[in-house]
Amino acid sequence: MLKAVVSEIVVKPSAKDKILASALDLIHAKGYAATTVDELCVAAGVTKGAFFHYFSSKDDLAVAAADHWSETTSAFFDAAPYHTHPDPLDRVLGYIDFRKGILKGAVREFTCLAGTMVQEAYETHPAIRDAVNRSISGHAAKVEADIAEAMKKHRLHADWTAKDLALHTQAVLQGAFVLAKAKGGAAVASDSIDHLRRYVELLFNRKGRKPTRDRS
């Protein structure tokens, strides 16, 4: 589902946009190492000359693809309905529920491009690793803001930080995607996200309470 959202954002794609969209498709399906420049050009319907006009190498494309993924998925998450909850804890739990709700389609449709690439490239391609870190850490920072506000509102004092918990949400999600790939379906990822929700509820002693309605 996430990959489909990214693909729909560009209405009239340029050659560069087509290459980036093809990179999302092929890397999701085959992995970074197995994806070749020739395949990318064929899938995008562009020449190799056009490819190298925009990108100096496949690594350069991968960095651009990670940044493109971050920008477009950020817009998707920014528009999600969980942001309307007045209680920041409801926003955190709503975020987790939203992540579960978008486990739709084939495994490659809902898994994370950034997580897929870094599993292959973290040691051998530092520029890609850094781009992926920007992507995942940037997303976590938005979750962190709601967690920090929730800790303050609910007077939760802990020996962990909002940043710790925000990064943990991403660790669970990325691990869930790996399991979904190994198991060949979304069910195990859905179960992992349920466990993450229960964990957050326990941290905030929230089990069984209903979200506060937005009365604005």
C-alpha positions in Angstrom: 0.0 0.0 0.0 2.8 2.4 0.9 4.5 1.8 -2.4 1.3 2.4 -4.3 0.8 5.8 -2.5 4.3 6.9 -3.4 3.7 5.9 -7.1 0.4 7.9 -7.2 1.8 11.2 -5.9 3.5 12.1 -9.2 0.7 12.9 -11.7 2.8 13.7 -14.8 6.2 12.0 -14.1 9.4 13.2 -15.7 12.1 10.8 -16.8 13.7 11.3 -13.3 10.4 10.5 -11.6 9.9 7.4 -13.8 13.4 6.2 -12.8 12.7 6.7 -9.1 9.3 5.0 -9.4 11.0 2.0 -11.1 13.6 1.9 -8.4 10.9 1.6 -5.7 9.3 -1.2 -7.6 12.4 -3.2 -8.5 14.2 -2.8 -5.2 11.1 -3.8 -3.3 10.7 -6.9 -5.4 14.4 -7.9 -6.0 16.5 -6.1 -3.5 19.2 -3.5 -4.2 22.1 -5.7 -5.2 20.0 -7.7 -7.7 18.6 -4.6 -9.4 20.6 -3.4 -12.4 20.8 -0.1 -14.2 19.7 -1.8 -17.4 16.6 -3.2 -15.7 15.8 0.2 -14.2 16.0 1.9 -17.6 13.8 -0.7 -19.3 11.2 -0.5 -16.5 11.2 3.3 -16.6 11.2 3.4 -20.4 14.3 5.7 -20.5 17.7 5.4 -22.1 20.9 4.8 -20.1 21.9 8.3 -21.2 18.8 9.7 -19.4 19.7 7.6 -16.3 23.2 9.0 -16.1 21.9 12.5 -16.8 20.1 12.4 -13.5 22.2 9.9 -11.4 26.0 9.4 -11.5 25.6 5.8 -10.4 23.2 3.2 -9.0 24.3 4.2 -5.5 23.5 7.8 -6.3 20.0 6.6 -7.4 19.6 4.6 -4.2 20.3 7.6 -2.1 17.8 9.7 -4.1 15.2 6.9 -3.9 15.5 6.8 -0.1 15.1 10.5 0.1 12.1 10.4 -2.4 10.6 7.6 -0.3 10.9 9.7 2.9 9.3 12.8 1.3 6.4 11.0 -0.2 5.6 8.7 2.7 5.9 11.7 5.1 3.1 13.4 3.2 1.1 10.2 3.5 1.6 9.9 7.3 1.1 13.6 7.9 -2.4 13.3 6.4 -3.3 10.3 8.5 -6.4 10.7 10.8 -4.7 9.7 14.0 -3.2 13.3 14.2 -6.7 14.6 15.1 -6.8 13.0 18.5 -6.4 15.7 21.2 -4.6 13.3 23.6 -1.1 12.7 22.4 -1.2 9.1 23.8 -4.2 8.5 21.5 -2.1 9.8 18.7 0.7 7.4 19.5 -1.7 4.4 19.7 -3.5 5.7 16.6 -0.2 5.7 14.7 0.4 2.1 15.7 -3.1 1.2 14.6 -2.6 3.0 11.3 0.6 1.1 10.7 -1.4 -2.1 11.1 -4.2 -0.9 8.9 -1.9 -0.3 5.9 -0.6 -3.9 5.8 -2.4 -4.4 2.5 -1.6 -6.3 -0.7 1.6 -8.2 -1.4 4.5 -8.1 1.0 6.4 -5.7 -1.2 3.4 -3.3 -1.2 3.6 -2.6 2.5 7.2 -3.1 3.5 9.7 -0.3 3.7 12.1 0.6 0.9 14.6 2.1 3.3 14.6 -1.0 5.5 15.0 -3.3 2.5 18.0 -1.4 1.2 19.9 -1.0 4.5 19.8 -4.8 5.1 22.0 -5.2 2.1 24.0 -2.0 2.0 24.7 -0.9 5.6 28.3 -1.9 5.6 29.3 -1.7 2.0 27.5 1.5 0.9 27.7 4.2 3.6 25.9 6.8 1.6 22.9 4.6 1.3 23.1 3.6 5.0 23.1 7.3 5.9 20.2 8.1 3.6 18.2 5.2 5.2 19.1 6.5 8.7 17.8 9.9 7.7 14.6 8.3 6.5 13.9 6.1 9.5 15.1 8.5 12.1 13.2 11.4 10.6 10.0 9.4 10.7 10.7 8.3 14.3 11.2 11.9 15.3 7.6 12.7 14.5 6.4 9.8 16.6 8.9 10.9 19.3 7.2 14.3 19.6 3.8 12.7 20.4 5.4 10.3 22.9 7.2 13.2 24.7 3.9 15.1 24.9 2.1 12.0 26.1 4.7 11.4 28.9 4.2 15.0 30.0 0.4 14.9 29.9 0.2 11.6 31.7 3.0 12.4 34.2 5.0 9.4 33.2 8.5 9.4 34.6 10.7 6.7 33.3 14.3 5.6 32.9 13.8 5.6 29.1 13.2 8.6 26.8 10.6 9.4 24.1 13.4 9.0 21.5 14.1 5.5 22.9 10.5 4.4 22.5 10.1 6.1 19.1 13.1 4.2 17.7 11.7 1.0 19.3 8.5 1.4 17.3 10.6 1.5 14.1 12.6 -1.5 15.3 9.4 -3.5 15.8 8.0 -2.4 12.4 11.2 -3.2 10.5 11.5 -6.5 12.2 7.9 -7.2 11.4 8.5 -6.6 7.8 11.4 -9.0 7.8 9.2 -11.7 9.3 6.5 -10.9 6.8 9.0 -11.6 4.0 10.2 -14.8 5.7 6.6 -16.0 6.3 5.2 -14.8 3.0 2.4 -12.7 4.3 1.2 -9.9 6.6 -0.3 -11.9 9.5 2.9 -12.1 11.5 3.6 -8.4 11.0 0.0 -7.7 12.2 0.6 -9.8 15.3 3.9 -8.0 16.0 2.2 -4.6 15.8 -0.5 -5.8 18.2 2.2 -6.7 20.6 3.8 -3.2 20.2 0.4 -1.6 21.0 0.0 -3.7 24.1 3.5 -2.7 25.2 2.8 1.0 24.8 -0.5 0.6 26.7 1.4 -1.1 29.6 4.0 1.6 29.7 1.3 4.2 30.1 -1.1 2.1 32.2 -3.6 2.6 29.4 -5.1 -0.8 28.9 -8.8 -0.8 28.2 -9.3 3.0 28.0 -11.1 4.5 25.0 -9.5 7.3 22.9 -10.6 10.8 23.8 -12.9 12.2 21.1 -11.9 15.4 19.4 -14.6 17.9 20.4 -13.1 20.8 18.4 
